[in-house]
Amino acid sequence: MAKIALSLSGGGYRAATFHLGTLSYLNHLTAADGTPLLDHVMAVSTISGGSLTGLWFILGKCRGWSNEKIISSLYEKLLTGRIIDRASLEFFNSKNNNHSLIREMVRIYDEEIFEGATLGDLMEAIDNISIDHFSANATEFNNATEFRFQVGKRLITEKGGTSQGVIGNVFYKIPQAIAAQIHLSEVFAASSCFPGGFEPLFFPRDFKLSNNADNRQYVESVAPLALMDGGVVDNQGIEPICLLRKRTDIDLFIISDAGCGQEKPFTFEENHSTSFLTMHHVNMGLNLAIIAMAQFLAWVPRGFWFGLCLGVTLVFLALRITTAVASRLLLKSYSKKIPFSFNWKQLLHIPLSKYADMILSRAKSMLTLTNKVFMRHIRSLNYVTVYEDEQWQNRRIMNALYELCTDKDWDNHLTADEKQIMSPGSAVNQCSDVAASMGTTLWWSEDDRKAGKPEALFAAGQYNICWNLLEFIYRLRRNSDNVGDGITDITSLQSKLEADWQRFKENPKWMIPENNK
């Protein structure tokens, strides 16, 4: 029986939907023993958006659901849910006392997706399901390292106790009695609260633990630990599988990567529309407005219009006082800290558009650095650990969202006959282009829905893993060194994969339920 490890990358709803499509196609394939290939997945590691799919997958398994129910129910939640709408409405309308948007998201994830499920629910049932190891991953700020919410089958320790995997990292471990109370909604939020979009989630402060003496004592004994998006240190979820590989054999490691390969180059357009307007002009305008309103008030009779004009005058006066005080404070604070001579009063004569450009360009470049440049660098480093390790030779494949987009190089290392079979065709190219154009968000915009991005992403997960499994088999025909004992469960699927791929080329969405009617 093939032992398959699966990592599900970050990427918001783009990732969650693409990975769900991948799971659905693995469930569609039947191994030699008559079981779905999805049931041969014995280890799952997830990050950010991938954690939504991974957590739902293992939760459904632990609840005894069929693979079909697990996939169809999450597909329905992803396509129809409007979690961000509810979170924004209730957060900004002060429906509760939450001062953090990510805590508001936790509450709604718990109600609308995970239905109150906890890590304890997984711990109790994992011994009875096909998954042996599961890890949803976040980033721990204090030590700049991965923080793993792990659940595994019970192992007997050297001291005679039992262990189901470390929850935390080498610096900070959560006792299993405490970890069992952590809600899956909290795990997902910690794994997916990406910088710039959400605040950190602090453990244990922001986690809903039972209110008993032992918990209170534990909470008082530990310092709050800031957790954020796991993609900051490993956006593919590779590290936990590499660590697992040291303890157990893995026949095939599928790295499902929903990174976007069609991002536009970084640009910033300067704004010259208000280049004539300076802070000096604003101050002069406010002065004139105050004088004009004061003159107007002198002859307006007492009544409604007098009150309105008085209110407007007071607003202008408050703005003028604010600009004057702010200017004075800035000049006083910074004039002595700069090591060169400068007439700081000239700042009042710099166009406001320049100030706006300086602020916006820095904000945009920092956001790009955090969410794109840094992520891509980390991504390449993580892939090196797998693709330059000979132990993974012929035991790994990358299932990437963008690799079948228009103008991508997909035919490396294929023979002429294989290229003819595996050519994506225009229908697959176009569907992949639509899927890869989805941004990294935890919601769908109306434009996303109208463009069919959810359906395109789900289909892309299906046909991409079909294509990659087939390409993997073709590679093994030329070099079968270091293959796993259970790899025949994969290679025996060649005819099935070839037939399905031809159907995908004709209609990339043929496996989506509404397209089969």
C-alpha positions as CSV (number, residue, x, y, z in Angstrom):
1,M,0.0,0.0,0.0
2,A,1.5,3.4,-1.0
3,K,2.4,5.7,1.8
4,I,1.6,9.2,0.6
5,A,2.5,12.5,2.4
6,L,0.7,15.6,1.3
7,S,1.5,19.3,2.1
8,L,-1.0,22.0,1.4
9,S,0.5,25.5,0.8
10,G,-0.8,28.9,1.8
11,G,-2.7,31.3,-0.4
12,G,-6.1,32.1,1.2
13,Y,-9.2,30.8,-0.5
14,R,-7.2,30.3,-3.7
15,A,-5.2,27.7,-1.9
16,A,-8.1,26.1,0.0
17,T,-10.1,25.6,-3.1
18,F,-7.2,24.4,-5.3
19,H,-6.2,21.8,-2.6
20,L,-9.7,20.6,-2.2
21,G,-9.8,19.9,-6.0
22,T,-6.6,17.9,-5.5
23,L,-8.1,15.9,-2.7
24,S,-11.2,15.2,-4.9
25,Y,-9.1,13.8,-7.7
26,L,-7.1,11.6,-5.4
27,N,-10.4,10.3,-4.1
28,H,-11.5,9.7,-7.7
29,L,-8.5,7.3,-8.4
30,T,-8.7,3.8,-7.1
31,A,-5.6,1.9,-6.0
32,A,-4.9,-1.8,-6.7
33,D,-6.5,-2.8,-3.4
34,G,-9.8,-1.1,-4.4
35,T,-9.5,1.8,-2.0
36,P,-9.4,5.5,-3.1
37,L,-5.8,6.8,-3.5
38,L,-6.9,9.5,-1.0
39,D,-7.0,6.9,1.7
40,H,-3.3,6.2,1.1
41,V,-2.5,9.7,2.4
42,M,-0.9,9.0,5.8
43,A,0.6,12.4,6.6
44,V,-0.7,15.9,6.0
45,S,1.0,19.2,6.7
46,T,-0.8,22.5,6.1
47,I,-0.2,26.3,6.0
48,S,-2.5,29.2,6.0
49,G,-5.3,28.8,3.5
50,G,-4.3,25.1,3.1
51,S,-5.0,24.6,6.8
52,L,-8.7,25.2,6.1
53,T,-8.8,22.3,3.7
54,G,-6.5,20.1,5.8
55,L,-8.3,20.7,9.1
56,W,-11.7,20.0,7.5
57,F,-10.3,16.8,5.8
58,I,-9.0,15.3,9.1
59,L,-12.1,16.5,11.0
60,G,-14.4,14.7,8.6
61,K,-12.2,11.6,8.8
62,C,-12.4,11.6,12.6
63,R,-16.2,12.1,12.4
64,G,-16.5,9.0,10.2
65,W,-17.7,10.9,7.1
66,S,-17.1,9.5,3.6
67,N,-14.5,11.2,1.5
68,E,-17.3,12.4,-0.8
69,K,-19.1,14.1,2.1
70,I,-15.9,15.8,3.3
71,I,-15.1,17.2,-0.1
72,S,-18.7,18.2,-1.1
73,S,-19.5,19.9,2.2
74,L,-16.3,22.1,2.2
75,Y,-16.8,22.9,-1.5
76,E,-20.3,24.2,-0.6
77,K,-19.0,26.2,2.4
78,L,-16.2,27.7,0.3
79,L,-18.5,28.7,-2.6
80,T,-21.5,30.0,-0.7
81,G,-20.0,31.2,2.6
82,R,-19.6,34.9,3.3
83,I,-17.6,34.9,6.5
84,I,-15.7,38.1,5.9
85,D,-19.0,39.9,5.3
86,R,-20.4,38.8,8.7
87,A,-17.1,39.4,10.5
88,S,-16.8,43.0,9.1
89,L,-20.4,43.8,9.9
90,E,-20.3,42.5,13.4
91,F,-16.8,43.8,14.2
92,F,-17.3,47.4,13.0
93,N,-20.8,47.6,14.3
94,S,-19.5,46.6,17.8
95,K,-21.7,43.6,18.1
96,N,-19.4,42.2,20.8
97,N,-16.3,43.3,22.8
98,N,-13.7,42.0,20.4
99,H,-10.9,44.5,19.7
100,S,-9.2,42.3,17.2
101,L,-10.5,41.3,13.7
102,I,-8.7,38.0,13.8
103,R,-10.5,37.1,17.1
104,E,-13.8,38.0,15.4
105,M,-12.8,35.7,12.6
106,V,-12.1,32.9,15.1
107,R,-15.6,33.2,16.5
108,I,-17.2,33.0,13.1
109,Y,-15.0,30.2,11.8
110,D,-16.0,28.3,14.9
111,E,-19.7,28.8,14.3
112,E,-19.9,28.5,10.5
113,I,-17.2,26.0,9.6
114,F,-15.7,23.9,12.4
115,E,-18.8,23.8,14.6
116,G,-16.9,23.9,17.9
117,A,-14.5,21.1,17.1
118,T,-11.2,21.0,19.0
119,L,-7.8,19.3,18.7
120,G,-9.0,16.9,21.4
121,D,-11.7,15.6,19.0
122,L,-8.9,14.8,16.6
123,M,-6.7,13.2,19.3
124,E,-9.5,10.9,20.4
125,A,-10.2,9.6,16.9
126,I,-7.0,9.6,14.9
127,D,-6.0,6.1,15.9
128,N,-9.0,4.9,13.9
129,I,-8.5,6.7,10.6
130,S,-6.1,6.4,7.6
131,I,-4.1,9.6,8.5
132,D,-1.2,8.8,10.9
133,H,0.3,12.3,11.2
134,F,-1.3,15.8,10.8
135,S,0.3,19.2,11.4
136,A,-1.2,22.7,10.9
137,N,1.6,25.3,11.0
138,A,1.9,28.8,12.2
139,T,4.8,31.2,12.8
140,E,6.0,32.0,16.3
141,F,7.3,35.6,16.6
142,N,9.5,35.4,19.6
143,N,12.0,32.9,18.1
144,A,11.1,33.4,14.4
145,T,10.4,29.7,13.8
146,E,7.5,27.4,12.9
147,F,4.9,26.5,15.5
148,R,3.2,23.2,14.8
149,F,-0.3,22.1,15.9
150,Q,0.4,18.4,15.6
151,V,-1.8,15.4,16.1
152,G,-0.7,11.8,15.5
153,K,-1.4,8.2,16.4
154,R,-0.5,7.4,20.0
155,L,3.0,6.3,20.5
156,I,4.5,4.8,23.7
157,T,7.2,7.0,25.1
158,E,10.4,5.8,26.8
159,K,8.9,6.6,30.2
160,G,5.9,4.4,29.5
161,G,3.4,7.2,28.7
162,T,1.8,8.1,25.4
163,S,2.5,10.9,23.0
164,Q,0.6,12.2,19.9
165,G,3.3,14.7,18.8
166,V,4.7,18.0,20.0
167,I,2.3,20.9,19.9
168,G,4.5,23.9,19.7
169,N,8.2,23.9,18.8
170,V,11.6,23.4,20.5
171,F,11.2,26.6,22.5
172,Y,7.6,26.5,23.6
173,K,5.5,23.3,24.0
174,I,1.8,23.2,25.0
175,P,0.8,20.4,27.3
176,Q,-1.6,18.0,25.7
177,A,-4.3,18.5,28.3
178,I,-4.3,22.2,27.3
179,A,-3.8,21.6,23.6
180,A,-6.9,19.3,23.5
181,Q,-9.0,22.3,24.4
182,I,-7.8,24.4,21.4
183,H,-10.5,24.9,18.8
184,L,-9.8,24.1,15.2
185,S,-11.0,27.6,14.4
186,E,-8.1,29.0,16.5
187,V,-5.6,26.7,14.8
188,F,-6.8,27.9,11.4
189,A,-6.7,31.6,12.5
190,A,-3.2,31.2,13.9
191,S,-2.0,29.5,10.7
192,S,-3.7,32.1,8.3
193,C,-3.5,35.6,9.9
194,F,-1.2,37.0,7.3
195,P,0.8,40.2,8.0
196,G,-0.9,43.4,7.0
197,G,-4.3,41.8,6.9
198,F,-4.7,40.7,10.5
199,E,-3.2,41.1,13.9
200,P,-1.2,38.3,15.6
201,L,-3.1,35.8,17.6
202,F,-1.7,35.4,21.1
203,F,-1.6,32.1,22.9
204,P,-3.1,31.6,25.4
205,R,-4.7,35.0,25.8
206,D,-6.8,34.8,22.6
207,F,-7.7,31.2,22.9
208,K,-10.9,29.9,24.5
209,L,-9.8,27.5,27.2
210,S,-12.1,26.1,29.8
211,N,-12.4,28.3,32.9
212,N,-11.1,26.0,35.6
213,A,-8.3,26.3,38.2
214,D,-5.7,24.2,36.3
215,N,-6.2,26.3,33.2
216,R,-6.1,29.6,35.1
217,Q,-2.9,28.5,36.8
218,Y,-1.4,27.6,33.4
219,V,-2.4,30.9,31.7
220,E,-0.9,32.9,34.6
221,S,2.4,30.9,34.4
222,V,3.2,31.6,30.7
223,A,3.9,34.7,28.8
224,P,1.6,35.5,25.8
225,L,3.0,34.0,22.5
226,A,2.4,35.8,19.3
227,L,1.4,33.6,16.4
228,M,0.9,34.5,12.7
229,D,0.6,33.1,9.2
230,G,2.8,29.9,8.9
231,G,3.8,31.0,5.4
232,V,6.2,33.5,6.9
233,V,8.7,30.6,7.5
234,D,7.4,27.8,5.3
235,N,4.6,28.5,2.9
236,Q,4.5,25.0,1.5
237,G,4.4,23.1,4.8
238,I,7.5,21.1,3.8
239,E,9.4,21.0,7.1
240,P,7.0,18.7,9.1
241,I,7.1,16.1,6.3
242,C,10.9,16.2,6.1
243,L,11.0,15.7,9.9
244,L,8.6,12.8,9.5
245,R,10.7,11.2,6.8
246,K,13.5,10.7,9.3
247,R,11.1,8.4,11.3
248,T,9.0,6.6,8.7
249,D,9.1,5.6,5.0
250,I,7.2,7.7,2.5
251,D,6.6,6.5,-1.1
252,L,5.4,9.8,-2.5
253,F,5.4,13.3,-1.2
254,I,2.9,15.6,-3.0
255,I,3.7,19.3,-2.5
256,S,0.5,21.0,-3.4
257,D,1.5,24.6,-4.1
258,A,-1.2,27.3,-4.8
259,G,1.4,30.1,-5.1
260,C,0.3,32.5,-7.8
261,G,2.6,32.4,-10.8
262,Q,1.0,35.3,-12.7
263,E,1.6,38.3,-10.4
264,K,2.2,41.6,-12.1
265,P,5.6,43.4,-11.7
266,F,5.8,45.8,-8.8
267,T,5.1,49.4,-9.8
268,F,4.1,52.6,-8.2
269,E,2.5,55.5,-10.1
270,E,3.2,58.9,-8.6
271,N,0.2,61.2,-8.0
272,H,0.5,64.7,-9.4
273,S,-3.1,65.6,-9.3
274,T,-2.7,67.8,-6.2
275,S,0.8,69.0,-6.7
276,F,-0.4,72.6,-6.4
277,L,-1.7,72.1,-2.8
278,T,0.6,72.5,0.2
279,M,0.1,72.5,4.0
280,H,0.7,76.3,3.8
281,H,-2.2,76.6,1.3
282,V,-4.4,74.5,3.6
283,N,-3.6,76.7,6.6
284,M,-4.3,79.9,4.5
285,G,-7.6,78.4,3.3
286,L,-8.6,77.6,6.9
287,N,-7.7,81.1,8.0
288,L,-9.8,82.7,5.3
289,A,-12.7,80.3,6.0
290,I,-12.7,81.2,9.7
291,I,-12.7,84.9,8.9
292,A,-15.5,84.5,6.3
293,M,-17.6,82.4,8.7
294,A,-17.1,84.9,11.5
295,Q,-18.2,87.8,9.3
296,F,-21.2,85.7,8.2
297,L,-22.2,85.0,11.8
298,A,-22.3,88.7,12.6
299,W,-25.4,89.3,10.6
300,V,-27.2,85.9,10.5
301,P,-30.1,85.9,12.9
302,R,-30.2,83.5,15.8
303,G,-31.8,80.2,14.8
304,F,-31.1,77.1,12.7
305,W,-28.7,78.7,10.2
306,F,-26.8,80.5,12.9
307,G,-26.2,77.2,14.8
308,L,-25.2,75.5,11.6
309,C,-22.7,78.2,10.6
310,L,-21.4,78.3,14.2
311,G,-20.7,74.6,14.1
312,V,-18.9,74.8,10.7
313,T,-16.8,77.7,12.0
314,L,-15.8,75.7,15.1
315,V,-14.8,72.8,12.9
316,F,-12.6,75.0,10.8
317,L,-11.1,76.6,13.9
318,A,-10.3,73.1,15.4
319,L,-8.7,72.0,12.2
320,R,-6.5,75.2,12.1
321,I,-5.5,74.7,15.7
322,T,-4.7,71.1,15.0
323,T,-2.5,71.8,12.0
324,A,-0.7,74.6,13.9
325,V,0.0,72.4,16.9
326,A,1.0,69.4,14.8
327,S,3.4,71.5,12.8
328,R,5.0,73.0,15.9
329,L,5.4,69.6,17.6
330,L,7.0,68.0,14.5
331,L,9.4,70.9,14.1
332,K,10.3,70.8,17.8
333,S,10.7,67.0,17.9
334,Y,12.8,66.4,14.8
335,S,14.8,69.6,14.2
336,K,17.5,68.6,16.8
337,K,17.7,64.9,15.6
338,I,18.8,65.5,12.0
339,P,22.6,65.8,11.6
340,F,22.4,68.4,8.8
341,S,21.1,71.9,8.5
342,F,17.6,72.2,7.2
343,N,14.8,74.9,7.2
344,W,12.0,72.8,8.6
345,K,9.4,75.5,7.8
346,Q,9.9,74.6,4.1
347,L,8.0,71.4,4.8
348,L,4.8,73.5,4.9
349,H,5.4,74.4,1.2
350,I,6.0,70.8,-0.1
351,P,3.0,69.6,-2.2
352,L,0.7,67.2,-0.3
353,S,0.9,64.8,-3.2
354,K,4.6,64.3,-2.4
355,Y,3.7,63.4,1.2
356,A,1.1,61.0,-0.1
357,D,3.5,59.4,-2.5
358,M,6.2,58.9,0.1
359,I,3.7,57.2,2.5
360,L,1.9,55.1,-0.1
361,S,5.1,54.0,-1.9
362,R,6.7,52.9,1.4
363,A,3.5,51.1,2.5
364,K,3.1,49.3,-0.8
365,S,6.8,48.3,-1.0
366,M,6.8,46.9,2.6
367,L,3.6,44.9,1.9
368,T,5.1,43.5,-1.3
369,L,8.3,42.7,0.5
370,T,6.5,40.9,3.3
371,N,3.9,39.0,1.2
372,K,5.7,38.4,-2.1
373,V,9.5,39.0,-2.1
374,F,10.2,37.4,1.3
375,M,7.6,34.6,0.7
376,R,9.2,33.7,-2.7
377,H,12.7,33.6,-1.1
378,I,11.5,31.3,1.7
379,R,9.6,29.2,-0.9
380,S,12.8,28.6,-2.9
381,L,14.8,27.7,0.2
382,N,12.2,25.2,1.3
383,Y,12.1,23.5,-2.1
384,V,15.9,23.2,-2.0
385,T,15.5,21.0,1.2
386,V,13.4,18.5,-0.9
387,Y,14.8,18.7,-4.4
388,E,18.5,18.7,-3.5
389,D,18.1,15.8,-1.1
390,E,18.8,12.4,-2.8
391,Q,16.6,10.6,-0.3
392,W,13.6,12.3,-2.0
393,Q,14.6,11.3,-5.5
394,N,11.6,9.7,-7.3
395,R,9.5,10.2,-4.2
396,R,8.3,13.8,-4.6
397,I,6.2,15.8,-7.0
398,M,5.1,19.4,-7.0
399,N,1.5,20.0,-7.8
400,A,1.6,23.8,-8.7
401,L,-1.4,25.9,-9.6
402,Y,0.4,28.0,-12.2
403,E,2.4,25.3,-14.1
404,L,-0.3,24.8,-16.8
405,C,-1.1,28.5,-17.3
406,T,-0.6,30.0,-20.8
407,D,3.1,30.3,-21.9
408,K,4.4,28.2,-19.0
409,D,7.2,25.7,-19.7
410,W,5.5,22.4,-18.9
411,D,7.4,20.0,-21.3
412,N,10.8,19.8,-19.6
413,H,12.2,16.2,-19.4
414,L,9.4,14.8,-21.6
415,T,9.9,12.8,-24.8
416,A,8.2,13.7,-28.0
417,D,5.4,11.1,-27.5
418,E,4.9,12.2,-23.9
419,K,4.6,15.8,-24.9
420,Q,1.9,15.0,-27.4
421,I,-0.1,13.3,-24.7
422,M,0.5,15.8,-22.0
423,S,0.0,19.1,-24.0
424,P,-2.5,21.1,-21.9
425,G,-4.4,22.7,-24.7
426,S,-6.2,26.0,-24.8
427,A,-9.1,25.0,-22.5
428,V,-6.8,24.0,-19.7
429,N,-4.6,27.0,-20.2
430,Q,-7.5,29.4,-20.0
431,C,-8.9,27.7,-16.9
432,S,-5.5,27.9,-15.2
433,D,-5.2,31.6,-16.1
434,V,-8.5,32.3,-14.4
435,A,-7.6,30.3,-11.3
436,A,-4.1,31.9,-11.0
437,S,-5.6,35.4,-11.2
438,M,-7.2,34.9,-7.8
439,G,-5.6,37.0,-5.1
440,T,-4.5,35.9,-1.7
441,T,-7.7,36.6,0.3
442,L,-9.9,34.7,2.7
443,W,-13.0,35.7,0.8
444,W,-14.4,35.9,-2.7
445,S,-15.3,39.3,-4.2
446,E,-18.4,39.5,-6.4
447,D,-16.0,39.9,-9.4
448,D,-14.2,36.7,-8.4
449,R,-17.5,34.8,-8.3
450,K,-18.7,36.3,-11.7
451,A,-15.4,35.3,-13.3
452,G,-15.9,31.7,-12.1
453,K,-12.6,31.7,-10.1
454,P,-13.9,29.3,-7.4
455,E,-14.9,26.7,-10.0
456,A,-11.7,27.2,-12.0
457,L,-9.5,26.7,-8.9
458,F,-11.3,23.5,-7.9
459,A,-11.0,22.2,-11.4
460,A,-7.3,23.2,-11.6
461,G,-6.6,21.2,-8.4
462,Q,-8.1,18.1,-10.1
463,Y,-6.4,18.3,-13.5
464,N,-3.1,19.5,-12.2
465,I,-2.6,16.5,-9.9
466,C,-3.7,14.2,-12.8
467,W,-1.1,15.8,-15.0
468,N,1.6,15.6,-12.3
469,L,1.0,12.0,-11.4
470,L,1.2,11.1,-15.1
471,E,4.4,13.0,-15.6
472,F,5.8,11.3,-12.4
473,I,5.0,7.9,-13.9
474,Y,6.7,8.8,-17.2
475,R,9.8,9.9,-15.3
476,L,10.0,6.6,-13.4
477,R,10.0,4.7,-16.7
478,R,13.4,6.3,-17.5
479,N,14.8,6.2,-13.9
480,S,13.4,4.0,-11.2
481,D,16.2,4.5,-8.6
482,N,15.1,4.9,-5.0
483,V,11.4,4.2,-5.6
484,G,9.3,3.2,-2.6
485,D,7.8,-0.2,-2.0
486,G,4.2,0.9,-2.5
487,I,4.9,2.9,-5.7
488,T,3.1,0.3,-7.8
489,D,-0.2,1.7,-6.5
490,I,0.7,4.8,-8.4
491,T,2.3,3.4,-11.6
492,S,-0.6,1.0,-12.1
493,L,-2.9,4.1,-12.7
494,Q,-1.2,5.2,-15.9
495,S,-4.0,4.2,-18.2
496,K,-6.6,5.7,-16.0
497,L,-4.6,9.0,-15.7
498,E,-4.1,9.2,-19.5
499,A,-7.8,8.7,-20.1
500,D,-8.8,11.3,-17.5
501,W,-6.2,13.8,-18.9
502,Q,-7.8,13.6,-22.3
503,R,-11.1,14.4,-20.8
504,F,-9.7,17.3,-18.9
505,K,-8.2,18.7,-22.1
506,E,-11.6,18.7,-23.7
507,N,-13.4,20.0,-20.6
508,P,-11.3,21.0,-17.6
509,K,-14.4,21.2,-15.4
510,W,-15.9,17.8,-16.2
511,M,-15.4,16.5,-12.6
512,I,-17.3,19.4,-11.0
513,P,-20.8,18.1,-10.0
514,E,-22.8,20.7,-11.9
515,N,-20.8,20.1,-15.0
516,N,-21.7,16.4,-15.0
517,K,-25.5,16.9,-15.1
